[in-house]
Amino acid sequence: MYNGPEIMAQGERNSFFIVNGGIRQDIIPRSLNLTLQVRDIFGTGKFENTSEGRDFYIHQEHKRKSPTIMLGLSYNFNNYRAEPKKYEVEENFEDMENNF
C-alpha cells in the first residue's frame, strides 16, 4: 500500500508504503481454516507529520514495531453461510400524488 504526500490546512504528511501478505489454508474443507497474515513485512511503515501555526510547530514521527504477525483459526458450524439480506421497497404512488 502506498500513500503519497499530503498537504493539509496546517501542515503536511510525508509519503509512505507498506507491504502486507496473507495466506489461508483449509484444514477441514468448508469448516476449519487457518489464516496467517503479516503486516508491514519490510518494516517501511514509518511516516511523518508536520503541523504549524502562528503559535506552534509540531513534528511527529510514527513507526510501529514491524512486522506484525497474526494467526487466526476459524470454524464454521454446520457449513453455515449467512443468507443475503433482502430489502423490500414499498411504494405507494397515491401518497406521492397527494403530497404534490
N, C-alpha and C positions, 0 to 999 in steps of 0.2 A: 504494500500500500504506500502510495506517495502522496504527501500533502505539500503543495507548493507554498512559497512565502505568502504571507497575508498582511495587508496594510489595514489597520483598524483606526478608529477615530483618535485614539490617544497613543498609538504605538504600532508595533509590528511583531509578527511571529516568523521565525526562520523556517525554511523548508525542512522536512524530514521524511524518511522512509523506513518501513519495517517489512520484514518477510515472515509470514506465518505459514504453517503447514499442518496437515492433519491426515489421519488415516482411520478408517473404520473397518472392523473385522467382525463378521457374523460368526459367533461361536455355535449357536443353535439357530439355523435359518428362521427368520421372521419372529424370533423370540428373544434371544440373548445376543447382545453385541457389545463389543469393546471399542472404545474410541480413544485415540491418543492425539492430542493437539499440542503444538509447540508454537508459542508466540514470540516474536522478535528473535528469530533464530540466530542472527548475526550480531545482535546487541547494538543495532544502529538507531534505536528508538529515542534518541536524545533530541529535544527541541528547546528553543529559547524564545522567551517573550521579552519585549521591551515596551514599557509604558512610560509616558512622561507628560507632565502638565506644568502649569505655572509654578506650583509649589512642590513638585515631587518628580522623582525619577526612580523607576523600578526596573531591574533587570533580573529575570528568573531563568534558571536552567532546570529542566525536568529530565531526569534519567531514572528509569526503573531498572531493577535488577533483572537481567536477562540471561538466558532465555527463561520464559515461564512455561512450565510443562504441566499439562492437565491430563489426567487419565479418568475416563468415565466408563461405567458399566451400566447398561440398561436392559431391562427385561419387560417384554410385552406379554401380559396375561391373556390367554385365550386368543391369540392372534388379533388383539384389539386394534381397531382403527377408528378414529373419530369420524363420525358422519359429517359431511359438509353442512354448514348452516344454510337453511333455506329462508329467504326473505320474501315475505308476501307484501305486495303493494296493493293497498285497497284504494281504488279510485272511485270517487263519487262525483260525476260530472254535473249533476243537478246542483250540488252545493257550490261548485265552482261557478256555475252560471249565476246563482243567486248572489254571490259575493261581488260580482262586477257590475 
